[in-house]
Amino acid sequence: MTALGCSHIGQRSLLKGHVQRLRSDRLCFRPGSSPAFARWQAAKRRILTCAKARGKQKIANQTPAVITAPLKVQVKEQLTPVEKLSMAPFWSTFCGTSNGAWQGVQAAFSPVTGDAEPVALGADGKPALDVRTSTLEMRIVEGDEDKVLRRTMQAASAHALQAQAASAAKVEEAKAEAEDDTAWDEETIASDEEGLVIFDGGTYSRGPAALVELGGAAGAGDDEDLEADKERLERQLTLEPSTAGSAASNDTDEGVLPSEPDVGRDLDALNRRTWLIEQCLAWGGEQRLRLRLTLAVAPGVEEFEVDVLRIAMHRESWQCLAEDESPKCVADTSQILPELSKAPRPAAAKMAGPWKVFDVTAVPVPDETAVGDDPKTLLMYFSSETQQDWRPGKREPDEAGGAFWLPGNVLLELQMVPPMSRGEAGDAQEGMELQEQGRGLCISFSWLINDKTLIGLQREYDTEGALLEVRSRTAILGNWAGGRM
């Protein structure tokens, strides 16, 4: 037993000495004393470098992108069949909803970067990213003509706008000639305007009924036709209110920067067209958001080509009746909306998920009762409800289009879409992609009211550039419990 015990003691002593030698060797391991340490340091530097690179990439991925690929939308279920509405929206109801004095703020955004662009000069002479606006709208009926007269005033600040309104009121009281009153810019929206589509609640979409000319080769036409085309494009530019007069009438250094005359500047004979498309989303009768999108469209080999020239947005709040043109009503400094250029942008992650979408679609169809050689169209309205799944697109725009994540929780998407079959309601072939050459254009303008509610407008053109349909939609995030929306 003693020998066995001595044997264990001896083994423990040998093991203890071996551990001490290992510890001694490890403690003697100093920087530069071994090639292994140099290799370890080099590996550590590589690991730290890769970790920093991954960290930077992670931060970049967490930073919301301003311009991305369009959302990926997948229709999961048709909750209700496509149904024709028994009544179309009434023009008189639309006028009653939109008429009045609207006070708002306007901003413009670069189609290249999506960042806000200067639209005015402040009192200090520095460029400003927001301009204050006051808009008066009233319905005018003269014989067979039924229209909305829109008068717009702009200034670089709310106080300058009120001073300008007071000056305009004095001019009105003096009953000066209309051409001498440069404070207000005017435009009209006719009830029979081609390409105009209205919806209940004050939502509407304006734009051309055809983006490109059908027929005719590039370079065709004579000088007289070209001059007429230029005049038409100049008239189209007047849809964007001129700001030169209001800037000149201001006694201070503040003023609104004149709009760039993009329309008609770059013409490809008679086939290149520059258009202004206006989308208006109304919410609750007292809040609305207007988009003015300037596009250049030209015929291509397989499909027409689209360039975005200008993006302008107007956020407006209803103030009073249009008959009251007092400065306090049209430019109430106590009801100032926050700057649009600094408003939060929507995050793509918040748009992801299941959405219940209720669409009201206006489809132009030939008017068979029209008399005369000029073909006319009328609008037929349909409703549908679907369950959709939305996913963010790639961080970079692709050949199909792009999405602008704009301040004010606004999403603007321009996407080239393939032709789809348009069957009768309940047709099994409806929504199937057709084997046709070319793609159409879909302009989607969405406003995220809150975290779970979105309203939007989609204006879609077919492969030949003709207006196909306009959709007004309300979408709710999550699984809808209950009956129809």
C-alpha positions in Angstrom: 0.0 0.0 0.0 2.8 2.3 0.8 4.5 1.7 -2.5 1.2 2.3 -4.2 0.8 5.5 -2.4 4.3 6.6 -3.2 3.6 5.8 -6.8 0.6 8.2 -6.8 2.5 10.9 -5.1 5.3 10.6 -7.7 2.8 10.8 -10.6 1.3 13.9 -9.1 4.7 15.5 -8.7 5.6 14.8 -12.3 2.3 16.2 -13.5 2.7 19.3 -11.4 6.1 19.9 -12.8 4.8 19.5 -16.3 2.1 22.1 -15.8 4.6 24.5 -14.2 6.8 24.1 -17.3 3.9 24.8 -19.6 2.9 27.9 -17.5 6.5 29.0 -17.5 6.7 28.6 -21.3 3.5 30.5 -21.7 4.6 33.3 -19.4 7.8 33.6 -21.3 5.9 34.1 -24.5 6.5 37.8 -25.4 5.7 39.9 -28.4 8.3 39.3 -31.1 9.7 36.3 -29.4 8.0 33.8 -31.7 6.8 33.6 -35.3 3.5 32.2 -34.0 2.8 35.5 -32.2 3.4 37.5 -35.4 1.0 35.2 -37.3 -1.6 35.6 -34.5 -1.3 39.4 -34.7 -1.7 39.4 -38.4 -4.8 37.2 -38.2 -6.2 39.5 -35.5 -5.8 42.5 -37.7 -7.6 40.8 -40.5 -10.4 39.8 -38.2 -10.8 43.3 -36.9 -10.7 44.7 -40.5 -13.4 42.4 -41.6 -15.5 43.1 -38.5 -15.2 46.9 -39.2 -16.2 46.3 -42.8 -19.2 44.2 -41.7 -20.1 46.9 -39.2 -20.0 49.6 -41.8 -22.1 47.5 -44.2 -24.6 46.8 -41.4 -24.9 50.5 -40.7 -25.3 51.2 -44.4 -28.0 48.6 -44.6 -29.8 50.1 -41.6 -29.8 53.5 -43.2 -33.1 54.0 -45.1 -32.5 54.3 -48.8 -34.0 57.2 -50.6 -34.3 55.5 -54.0 -34.8 51.8 -54.3 -36.4 49.2 -56.6 -40.3 49.2 -56.4 -42.1 47.1 -53.8 -42.7 43.5 -54.6 -46.4 42.9 -54.5 -48.0 39.5 -54.6 -51.8 39.0 -54.6 -52.5 36.2 -52.2 -56.3 36.0 -52.4 -59.2 37.7 -54.2 -61.5 38.5 -51.3 -64.4 39.9 -53.4 -64.9 39.7 -57.1 -64.6 42.6 -59.4 -67.9 44.5 -59.3 -69.1 47.4 -61.4 -70.3 50.4 -59.3 -73.8 51.4 -60.0 -72.9 55.1 -59.8 -69.8 57.0 -60.7 -68.6 59.9 -58.5 -70.5 63.1 -59.0 -68.7 66.2 -60.3 -70.8 68.4 -58.0 -69.8 66.4 -55.0 -66.2 66.5 -56.0 -66.4 70.3 -56.3 -68.1 70.6 -52.9 -65.3 68.6 -51.3 -62.4 70.4 -52.8 -63.6 74.0 -53.0 -62.4 76.4 -50.4 -59.1 78.0 -49.3 -56.2 75.6 -48.8 -53.1 76.6 -46.9 -50.0 74.5 -47.5 -46.3 74.0 -48.1 -44.5 72.9 -51.2 -41.2 71.2 -51.8 -39.4 69.7 -54.8 -37.1 66.7 -54.9 -34.3 65.6 -57.2 -35.2 62.7 -59.6 -31.6 61.7 -59.4 -30.9 61.6 -55.6 -34.4 62.0 -54.1 -33.1 64.9 -51.9 -35.0 68.1 -51.5 -34.1 70.9 -53.9 -34.2 74.7 -53.3 -37.5 76.2 -54.3 -37.3 79.7 -52.7 -34.9 82.3 -51.3 -35.3 83.2 -47.7 -35.0 86.6 -46.0 -31.3 86.1 -45.7 -30.9 85.4 -49.4 -30.1 81.7 -48.8 -31.9 79.0 -50.7 -34.9 77.5 -48.9 -36.3 74.0 -49.4 -39.9 74.9 -48.7 -42.3 77.5 -50.0 -45.6 78.5 -48.4 -48.7 78.3 -50.5 -52.3 79.5 -50.4 -54.8 78.0 -52.9 -58.4 79.1 -53.5 -60.7 76.8 -55.4 -64.2 77.5 -56.5 -66.7 76.0 -59.0 -67.7 78.2 -62.0 -70.5 77.2 -64.3 -70.9 79.3 -67.5 -73.3 77.8 -70.1 -72.1 74.4 -71.0 -68.7 75.0 -69.3 -68.4 73.5 -65.8 -65.0 74.0 -64.2 -63.0 74.6 -61.0 -61.0 77.8 -60.9 -57.8 77.4 -58.9 -55.9 80.5 -57.8 -52.5 79.9 -56.1 -50.3 82.3 -54.2 -46.7 81.4 -53.1 -44.2 83.0 -50.8 -41.0 81.9 -49.1 -42.4 82.2 -45.6 -45.8 82.3 -43.8 -45.5 86.0 -42.9 -44.5 87.0 -46.4 -47.5 85.0 -47.7 -49.8 86.9 -45.4 -48.3 90.3 -46.4 -48.7 89.3 -50.0 -52.3 88.3 -49.4 -53.0 91.6 -47.8 -51.5 93.4 -50.8 -53.7 91.3 -53.1 -56.8 92.1 -51.1 -56.1 95.8 -51.5 -55.8 95.3 -55.3 -59.1 93.5 -55.2 -60.8 96.3 -53.3 -59.4 98.9 -55.7 -61.0 96.8 -58.5 -57.8 96.8 -60.6 -57.6 95.0 -63.9 -57.1 91.3 -63.6 -53.8 91.4 -65.6 -52.4 93.8 -63.0 -53.0 91.4 -60.2 -49.9 89.3 -60.3 -50.2 87.9 -56.8 -52.4 85.0 -57.9 -51.6 82.3 -60.5 -54.7 80.8 -62.1 -55.5 77.5 -63.7 -58.7 75.6 -64.4 -59.9 72.0 -64.1 -62.7 71.4 -66.5 -65.3 68.7 -65.8 -64.6 67.2 -69.2 -60.9 67.5 -69.1 -59.2 64.7 -71.1 -57.4 62.3 -68.8 -59.1 63.6 -65.6 -60.3 60.9 -63.2 -62.1 61.9 -60.0 -63.0 59.8 -56.9 -65.1 60.3 -53.8 -63.6 62.4 -51.1 -61.7 64.8 -53.3 -59.1 62.4 -54.6 -58.3 62.8 -58.3 -55.7 62.1 -61.0 -54.8 64.4 -63.9 -52.7 63.7 -66.9 -52.6 62.9 -70.6 -54.9 60.3 -72.1 -51.9 59.2 -74.3 -48.2 59.5 -73.5 -46.9 59.1 -77.0 -48.2 59.9 -80.5 -49.7 56.9 -82.3 -48.2 56.6 -85.8 -45.7 58.8 -87.6 -42.0 58.3 -87.8 -39.5 60.2 -85.9 -38.7 63.4 -87.6 -42.0 63.6 -89.4 -44.0 66.8 -89.7 -43.4 70.3 -91.0 -42.3 73.5 -89.2 -45.9 74.6 -88.7 -46.8 71.4 -86.8 -43.6 71.6 -84.8 -44.5 75.2 -83.7 -48.0 74.1 -82.8 -46.5 71.3 -80.7 -44.2 73.7 -78.9 -47.1 76.0 -78.1 -49.1 73.0 -76.8 -46.2 72.0 -74.5 -45.9 75.6 -73.3 -49.5 75.5 -72.3 -48.9 72.2 -70.5 -46.1 74.0 -68.5 -48.7 76.5 -67.3 -50.2 73.8 -65.2 -47.2 74.3 -62.9 -48.0 77.8 -61.5 -45.6 80.5 -62.6 -43.7 82.0 -59.7 -41.9 84.9 -61.4 -44.7 87.4 -60.7 -45.1 86.6 -57.0 -41.3 86.9 -56.5 -41.2 90.2 -58.3 -44.1 91.6 -56.3 -42.5 90.9 -52.9 -40.7 93.9 -51.5 -38.4 91.9 -49.3 -35.5 89.8 -50.4 -37.7 86.7 -50.1 -39.0 85.2 -53.2 -40.0 81.9 -54.9 -37.5 80.6 -57.4 -38.9 80.3 -60.9 -39.6 76.8 -62.1 -37.2 75.3 -64.6 -38.9 75.4 -68.1 -38.3 71.7 -68.7 -41.4 71.3 -70.8 -40.7 71.6 -74.5 -37.0 72.1 -74.0 -35.7 68.8 -75.5 -38.0 67.7 -78.4 -37.3 64.8 -80.7 -39.2 66.3 -83.6 -42.9 65.6 -83.0 -42.5 62.3 -81.1 -40.9 63.4 -77.8 -43.5 64.7 -75.3 -43.1 66.3 -71.9 -46.1 65.8 -69.6 -47.3 67.0 -66.2 -49.1 64.4 -64.2 -50.9 65.5 -61.0 -52.1 63.0 -58.4 -54.1 64.3 -55.4 -54.8 62.2 -52.3 -57.5 63.6 -49.9 -57.9 62.4 -46.4 -60.7 63.3 -44.1 -61.9 66.2 -46.2 -59.5 68.6 -44.6 -56.1 67.2 -45.5 -54.7 66.5 -48.9 -51.4 65.8 -50.6 -50.7 66.7 -54.2 -48.0 65.3 -56.5 -46.9 67.1 -59.6 -44.7 64.9 -61.7 -43.0 66.1 -64.9 -42.1 63.3 -67.3 -40.4 63.2 -70.7 -41.7 60.4 -72.9 -40.4 59.2 -76.3 -41.1 56.2 -78.5 -38.5 53.5 -78.3 -37.7 50.4 -80.4 -39.6 47.9 -78.3 -41.3 50.2 -75.7 -41.5 53.9 -75.0 -38.9 55.5 -72.9 -39.6 57.6 -69.7 -37.4 60.2 -68.0 -38.4 61.9 -64.7 -37.7 65.6 -64.9 -39.2 67.1 -61.8 -40.9 65.9 -58.6 -43.0 68.5 -56.6 -45.3 67.9 -53.7 -47.9 70.1 -52.0 -49.2 69.3 -48.5 -52.3 71.3 -47.8 -54.9 71.9 -45.1 -58.4 73.3 -45.6 -58.9 76.7 -44.0 -62.2 78.4 -45.0 -64.6 79.0 -47.8 -63.2 80.2 -51.1 -65.5 83.3 -51.0 -63.5 84.6 -48.1 -60.3 86.0 -49.5 -59.2 87.9 -46.4 -55.5 87.6 -45.5 -56.3 85.9 -42.2 -58.2 83.2 -44.0 -56.0 82.5 -46.9 -52.7 82.9 -45.0 -53.4 82.2 -41.3 -50.0 82.2 -39.6 -51.5 80.3 -36.7 -52.2 77.3 -38.9 -48.7 76.7 -40.3 -47.9 73.2 -41.5 -44.5 71.8 -40.7 -41.8 72.0 -43.4 -42.3 69.2 -45.9 -38.6 68.8 -46.8 -37.8 67.8 -43.2 -40.7 65.5 -42.7 -39.9 61.8 -41.9 -39.5 59.5 -44.8 -41.3 56.1 -44.8 -39.2 53.0 -44.0 -39.4 50.1 -46.4 -39.5 47.7 -43.4 -42.7 49.2 -42.2 -44.4 48.6 -45.5 -43.6 44.9 -45.5 -46.3 42.4 -44.5 -49.8 41.4 -45.4 -52.2 44.2 -46.6 -55.9 44.2 -47.2 -56.4 46.4 -50.2 -59.7 47.9 -51.4 -59.5 49.3 -54.9 -61.8 51.5 -56.9 -60.7 51.4 -60.5 -61.8 53.8 -63.3 -61.5 52.4 -66.8 -61.9 54.5 -69.9 -64.1 52.9 -72.5 -65.3 54.1 -75.9 -68.5 56.2 -75.8 -70.8 54.5 -78.3 -73.3 57.3 -78.0 -70.9 60.0 -79.0 -71.9 61.9 -82.1 -69.2 63.2 -84.5 -65.9 62.0 -85.9 -63.8 62.6 -82.8 -63.8 59.4 -80.6 -64.8 60.0 -77.0 -64.5 58.0 -73.9 -66.4 57.6 -70.7 -65.3 56.2 -67.4 -66.6 53.0 -65.8 -65.9 52.3 -62.2 -65.2 49.0 -60.6 -64.4 47.8 -57.0 -62.4 44.9 -55.7 -60.8 43.7 -52.5 -57.7 41.6 -52.3 -55.2 40.2 -49.7 -51.7 41.2 -50.8 -48.2 40.6 -49.5 -45.8 43.5 -49.8 -42.0 43.1 -49.7 -39.2 45.7 -50.1 -37.4 45.7 -53.4 -33.7 45.8 -53.8 -31.7 48.8 -52.5 -31.0 50.0 -56.0 -33.5 50.7 -58.8 -33.6 48.1 -61.5 -34.5 48.1 -65.2 -38.2 47.7 -64.3 -38.3 51.1 -62.4 -37.7 52.7 -59.1 -39.3 53.9 -55.9 -38.8 57.3 -54.2 -39.1 57.3 -50.4 -40.1 60.9 -50.0 -40.7 63.1 -46.8 -44.1 63.1 -45.4 -44.4 59.3 -45.4 -44.8 59.3 -49.2 -43.9 56.6 -51.6 -43.6 57.3 -55.4 -43.1 54.4 -57.7 -42.6 54.4 -61.4 -42.6 50.9 -62.9 -42.6 49.4 -66.3 -45.2 46.7 -66.2 -45.9 43.8 -68.7 -49.3 43.7 -70.4 -51.9 41.8 -68.4 -55.2 40.2 -69.6 -58.3 42.2 -68.8 -61.2 39.8 -68.8 -64.7 40.0 -67.4 -65.3 39.9 -63.7 -64.5 36.5 -62.4 -62.7 35.5 -65.6 -60.1 32.8 -64.8 -57.7 34.4 -67.3 -57.8 37.8 -65.8 -54.5 39.0 -64.5 -52.5 36.6 -66.6 -49.4 38.1 -68.3 -49.7 38.3 -72.1 -47.0 37.3 -74.5 -46.8 40.8 -76.1 -43.8 43.0 -76.9 -43.2 46.0 -74.8 -44.3 47.2 -71.4 -46.6 49.8 -70.0 -46.0 52.4 -67.3 -47.6 52.4 -63.8 -47.2 55.6 -61.7 -48.0 54.8 -58.0 -48.4 57.5 -55.4 -48.9 56.3 -51.8 -49.4 58.2 -48.6 -48.8 56.3 -45.3 -51.4 58.0 -43.0 -50.3 56.0 -40.0 -48.4 52.8 -39.2 -51.3 50.6 -40.5 -53.2 52.7 -43.0 -52.2 53.7 -46.5 -54.1 55.5 -49.3 -52.8 55.7 -52.8 -53.4 56.3 -56.5 -52.1 54.3 -59.4 -52.2 55.6 -63.0 -51.4 52.9 -65.5 -50.7 53.2 -69.3 -50.6 50.3 -71.7 -47.8 49.3 -74.0 -48.7 52.0 -76.6 -48.9 54.8 -74.0 -52.7 55.0 -73.8 -54.3 55.4 -70.4 -55.4 52.0 -69.3 -56.9 52.6 -65.8 -56.6 54.6 -62.7 -56.9 53.0 -59.2 -57.8 54.7 -55.9 -56.9 52.4 -53.0 -57.1 52.1 -49.3 -54.9 49.5 -47.6 -54.7 48.3 -44.1 -51.7 46.4 -42.7 -52.4 43.1 -41.0 -55.0 40.4 -41.2 -58.4 42.0 -41.5 -61.0 40.6 -39.1 -64.6 41.2 -40.0 -66.5 42.0 -43.2 -65.7 44.0 -46.2 -63.8 47.3 -45.9 
